[in-house]
Amino acid sequence: MPDVSAVAEMLPGFNNTTWYGLLAPAGTPAPIVNRVNEPDPLFRVEPARQSGCQP
């Protein structure tokens, strides 16, 4: 779409931050919760941002 401006061009200083969460019902078995909380080797975070990532 060549005639559409980028958000950063329209709103100087614009910063888009996204986070994802995973919910499970109360009583979810501990092995499942533990597996979900394990680090995923395919999920890469910039080292400067790793300190802000918490389970």
Secondary structure, DSSP 8 states (H G I E B T S, - for coil): -TTS--HHHHSTT------------TT--HHHHHHHHS--TT----HHHHTT---
